[in-house]
Amino acid sequence: MNLAPYLESGILELYVLDSLPIHEKLNIEKAVKNNPELLEKISEIEMAFESYSDLDIDGPRPALKGRIIDNIVNLQKEQVMNVNDLPIITAYSRYKNWLNFTKDLEMESSVSGKAIHVLREDDDVLQMVVTTTLGVKEENHPDVLESMLVLEGECKFTVCENLRVMKVGDFIDIPMNRIHHMELISPSITVILQKIKV
């Protein structure tokens, strides 16, 4: 039997990991019955995987591990959406969670085409839901990391002459000290606006 197709395709590794569709798994099992060489190769792959599991690997660097854990905790908070412990919006935020959370909120203030409801304001973070019919004129923030998650509507968002069309569910981090502005495409837009002090 020609073993090359089995050895070169990676199918035996997938078989050992139990990651094959049932029909392919059955084909491998039939082939093994008729070929002791194939069974030997499968045993070698199993032993290799077992030896990998015995390696003493430190895992990710502490800073990366911390960021991973922070993202997981943040996503768990987003599932609950507790008004007293809101998550930070990130590129992984699910806009539907925020949309459902904010849909029945009464806007606290309305100034020149903007309706605002502050969601969180502490020493580090300001989060608010903002609905605007005017867009945003050029601005620049030297001391905050600003982010935005679109809940409803569509806009053209420009950071340092780089234009991006943003639609429902889109997220953007706005770097510090970068001139940016927003022009509406839809009649209005609703966003979560977040400012983190540095």
C-alpha positions in Angstrom: 0.0 0.0 0.0 1.2 3.5 -0.8 1.4 5.4 2.5 2.5 8.7 0.9 -1.1 10.2 0.6 -1.7 9.5 4.3 1.6 10.8 5.5 1.8 13.9 3.4 -1.8 15.1 3.8 -1.8 15.3 7.6 -4.9 13.1 7.7 -3.3 10.7 10.2 -2.7 13.6 12.6 -6.3 14.6 12.3 -7.3 11.0 12.9 -5.3 10.9 16.1 -6.8 14.2 17.3 -10.3 12.8 16.5 -10.9 15.8 14.2 -12.0 14.0 11.0 -15.6 13.7 9.6 -17.0 10.2 10.4 -16.7 8.9 6.8 -13.0 9.8 6.7 -12.4 8.3 10.1 -14.0 5.1 8.9 -11.8 5.0 5.8 -8.7 5.3 8.0 -9.9 2.5 10.3 -10.5 0.2 7.3 -7.1 1.0 5.9 -5.4 0.3 9.2 -7.0 -3.2 9.4 -5.2 -4.1 6.1 -1.9 -2.4 6.7 0.2 -2.8 9.9 2.6 -0.1 8.6 -0.2 2.4 8.8 -1.0 1.3 12.3 2.6 1.8 13.2 2.6 5.4 11.8 -0.5 6.2 13.9 1.2 4.9 17.0 4.2 7.1 16.3 2.0 10.1 15.9 0.2 9.3 19.2 3.6 9.0 21.0 4.8 12.3 19.5 1.6 14.1 20.7 2.0 12.6 24.1 5.7 13.8 24.3 4.5 17.3 23.3 2.1 17.3 26.3 5.0 16.5 28.6 7.1 19.5 27.6 7.6 22.1 30.2 6.2 25.2 28.5 5.9 28.4 30.4 2.9 29.7 28.5 2.4 33.2 27.2 4.5 36.1 28.6 2.9 37.6 31.7 1.8 40.8 29.9 0.1 38.8 27.2 -1.5 36.5 29.6 -2.8 39.5 31.5 -4.3 41.0 28.4 -5.9 37.7 27.4 -7.5 37.3 30.9 -8.6 40.9 30.8 -10.3 40.4 27.5 -12.1 37.2 28.8 -13.3 39.0 31.9 -14.4 42.0 29.8 -16.4 39.7 27.5 -18.0 38.0 30.5 -19.0 41.4 31.9 -20.5 42.2 28.5 -22.8 39.1 28.8 -24.3 40.5 32.0 -24.1 44.3 31.3 -24.3 45.3 35.0 -24.8 49.1 35.1 -22.4 49.3 38.1 -19.7 47.2 36.4 -19.7 47.9 32.7 -17.0 46.5 30.5 -14.6 48.5 28.4 -15.5 48.5 24.7 -13.0 46.8 22.5 -12.7 45.4 19.0 -14.2 42.2 20.5 -17.3 43.9 21.9 -20.6 42.6 20.7 -22.7 45.6 19.6 -26.0 43.8 20.1 -25.2 43.5 23.9 -24.7 47.3 24.0 -27.7 48.0 21.8 -30.0 45.9 24.0 -28.5 47.5 27.1 -29.0 51.1 25.9 -32.3 50.8 23.9 -34.6 51.9 26.8 -32.3 54.6 28.3 -33.5 58.1 28.4 -31.0 60.6 27.1 -29.8 62.9 29.8 -29.0 65.9 27.7 -29.5 67.2 24.2 -27.2 69.9 22.9 -27.1 71.1 19.3 -28.0 67.9 17.5 -26.5 65.5 20.1 -28.4 63.4 22.7 -26.2 62.0 25.4 -26.5 59.5 28.2 -23.5 58.9 30.5 -23.1 55.2 31.2 -19.9 55.3 33.3 -17.8 58.1 34.7 -14.9 57.4 37.1 -11.3 58.5 37.5 -10.2 56.4 34.5 -13.1 55.9 32.1 -15.9 58.0 30.6 -18.5 56.0 28.6 -21.6 57.4 27.1 -24.2 56.6 24.5 -24.4 59.4 21.9 -26.9 60.0 19.2 -26.1 62.7 16.7 -27.6 64.2 13.6 -24.6 66.4 12.9 -21.5 64.3 13.0 -18.3 65.6 14.8 -16.1 68.4 13.8 -12.3 68.1 13.8 -11.0 67.3 17.3 -7.8 66.0 18.9 -7.3 64.5 22.4 -3.8 64.6 23.8 -4.6 62.9 27.1 -7.3 60.2 26.4 -7.6 57.0 24.4 -10.9 57.4 22.6 -12.9 54.5 21.2 -16.2 54.2 19.4 -18.6 51.3 18.8 -21.4 52.0 16.3 -24.9 50.8 17.4 -27.1 52.4 14.7 -26.4 54.3 11.6 -23.5 54.8 9.2 -20.7 57.4 9.0 -17.4 58.3 7.4 -14.8 58.5 10.1 -11.5 60.2 9.3 -8.3 59.9 11.4 -5.3 61.8 10.1 -6.7 61.9 6.6 -7.4 58.1 6.6 -11.1 57.6 5.8 -13.1 54.7 7.0 -16.8 54.0 6.5 -18.3 52.7 9.7 -21.5 50.7 10.0 -23.5 49.0 12.7 -21.2 46.8 14.8 -17.9 48.5 13.7 -15.4 49.6 16.3 -12.5 52.0 16.2 -9.7 53.0 18.5 -8.7 56.6 18.0 -5.0 57.2 18.8 -4.0 60.1 21.0 -2.9 63.3 19.4 -4.6 62.4 16.1 -7.0 64.9 14.4 -10.3 63.1 13.6 -13.8 63.9 12.5 -17.0 62.2 11.6 -19.4 62.9 8.7 -22.8 61.2 8.7 -24.0 59.0 5.9 -27.3 58.0 7.6 -29.6 60.8 9.0 -28.3 60.0 12.5 -25.9 57.7 14.2 -25.8 56.2 17.7 -22.5 55.1 19.2 -20.9 54.1 22.5 -18.2 56.7 23.0 -15.4 55.8 25.4 -12.6 57.9 26.7 -9.9 56.3 28.9 -7.6 58.7 30.7 -3.8 58.1 30.5 
